[in-house]
Amino acid sequence: MAGASGGSLAAQVTLGGGFGFLGAGYETIEKHRSELSIARSILKVDAQAPLPIGVGYLGWLLDDPKNKGQELLSIALENRVQAIWLSFGNDLEKWIQLIRNTESNREVKEKTKIFIVVSSVQEALVAANKWKADVIVAQGTEAGGHGSTSRTPLLTLVSSILAAIPQDCPPIVAAGGLVNGGHLASLLTLGASGAVFGTRFLLSPESQYTDVQRQALITASTSDSVRTMAFDYARNTLGWPRGIDGRGLHNSTVEDFEKGVDVDVVRSRYHEGAKRNDPDRIVIWAGAGVGMMDKIQPAKEIVEEIHRECTEILRAAATLLSEE
Ligand SMILES: Cc1cc2nc3c(=O)[nH]c(=O)nc-3n(C[C@H](O)[C@H](O)[C@H](O)COP(=O)(O)O)c2cc1C
């Protein structure tokens, strides 16, 4: 999660028994190195040993020459992170090849797992058949942060992908609007191999969100989470590929944008609001499950709780069959 998940959150998720990702997002080279070393020190992993977390890169930012995409990616590879997550780019194949070529030049034995985010069957087929992704992340319209404008609900998306891709396909993990172990259990029974929780972890002390942002998430209801381009216009982050917008909490920035207020005015109000850390102006990305989140909890505890709930629910579900 760009701007929200750094080395500390990623490491704590892994310590809890999940698999944590840090979001490289808009980070500079120096910041990226420093977040990876934070993760390494929390996980107490030697400098040469593989790092049991992943790093997410935004394809369109890697593509922009001023962001030194190749250098950013090579930091993750030097750190031997176990996974790289790629999304929202016009040429993800180029970066997949770069990862694979770097690994074969270095004669790396354990290859970095490549996660590719998709939001349609067609994209899943490309990721599986053409790009040989190791894991496919099926992202439904409920997901917080950026995603497809196509508005396919998660259950429909996961079922359609599972029906369309071959038996020996990469595992599918489901993302979007998930809050608890019941959600995880339902997706596992549907046939997904795992699930991605984003917004839920914004409510951990280890996320890079501020207390003001966390409080806004706690008080938000489900209907407060909307898909919009308002925040990208306001922050001038407009390099996203076509067909991508973001899901966040509705506030006055969204209202101004929807009313057609001049973009310069929207921007200046946004930046004024940012100085005050005003939740009614700044972006607070949030998935559709936000209305079910009501407390701040350490990331490790969140993973453990989801796991416990999921196990209990799967056991209870099995009793439905034993009565046959
Ligand atoms: C604050 C925030 C930042 C995100 N940044 C990224 C990102 O950099 N790359 C990406 O592929 N997805 C990003 N996402 C989307 C997540 O990968 C994931 O699909 C989403 O959080 C799942 O939905 P949920 O938030 O309802 O759990 C972000 C989500 C949030 C909430």
The ligand as a MOL file (V3000), in Angstrom:
LIG
                    3D

  0  0  0     0  0            999 V3000
M  V30 BEGIN CTAB
M  V30 COUNTS 31 33 0 0 0
M  V30 BEGIN ATOM
M  V30 1 C -3.7230 3.1800 1.2910 0
M  V30 2 C -3.7140 2.1600 0.1930 0
M  V30 3 C -2.6670 2.1450 -0.7010 0
M  V30 4 C -2.6510 1.2100 -1.7300 0
M  V30 5 N -1.5870 1.1860 -2.5890 0
M  V30 6 C -1.5290 0.2360 -3.5490 0
M  V30 7 C -0.3730 0.1180 -4.3700 0
M  V30 8 O 0.6070 0.8440 -4.2160 0
M  V30 9 N -0.3740 -0.8510 -5.3280 0
M  V30 10 C -1.4420 -1.7090 -5.4970 0
M  V30 11 O -1.3810 -2.5810 -6.3600 0
M  V30 12 N -2.5330 -1.6100 -4.7270 0
M  V30 13 C -2.5840 -0.6730 -3.7540 0
M  V30 14 N -3.6760 -0.6250 -2.9320 0
M  V30 15 C -4.7520 -1.6280 -3.0950 0
M  V30 16 C -4.3920 -2.8790 -2.2880 0
M  V30 17 O -3.3490 -3.5520 -2.9380 0
M  V30 18 C -5.5610 -3.8650 -2.1630 0
M  V30 19 O -5.9940 -4.2640 -3.4300 0
M  V30 20 C -6.7230 -3.2660 -1.3830 0
M  V30 21 O -6.2650 -2.5760 -0.2500 0
M  V30 22 C -7.6800 -4.3700 -0.9680 0
M  V30 23 O -8.8810 -3.8320 -0.5700 0
M  V30 24 P -9.1940 -3.3820 0.9520 0
M  V30 25 O -8.4240 -2.1230 1.1640 0
M  V30 26 O -10.6690 -3.1510 0.9390 0
M  V30 27 O -8.7560 -4.4810 1.8510 0
M  V30 28 C -3.7140 0.2960 -1.8860 0
M  V30 29 C -4.7630 0.3110 -0.9580 0
M  V30 30 C -4.7710 1.2210 0.0710 0
M  V30 31 C -5.9010 1.1910 1.0530 0
M  V30 END ATOM
M  V30 BEGIN BOND
M  V30 1 1 1 2
M  V30 2 1 2 3
M  V30 3 2 2 30
M  V30 4 2 3 4
M  V30 5 1 4 5
M  V30 6 1 4 28
M  V30 7 2 5 6
M  V30 8 1 6 7
M  V30 9 1 6 13
M  V30 10 2 7 8
M  V30 11 1 7 9
M  V30 12 1 9 10
M  V30 13 2 10 11
M  V30 14 1 10 12
M  V30 15 2 12 13
M  V30 16 1 13 14
M  V30 17 1 14 15
M  V30 18 1 14 28
M  V30 19 1 15 16
M  V30 20 1 16 17
M  V30 21 1 16 18
M  V30 22 1 18 19
M  V30 23 1 18 20
M  V30 24 1 20 21
M  V30 25 1 20 22
M  V30 26 1 22 23
M  V30 27 1 23 24
M  V30 28 2 24 25
M  V30 29 1 24 26
M  V30 30 1 24 27
M  V30 31 2 28 29
M  V30 32 1 29 30
M  V30 33 1 30 31
M  V30 END BOND
M  V30 END CTAB
M  END
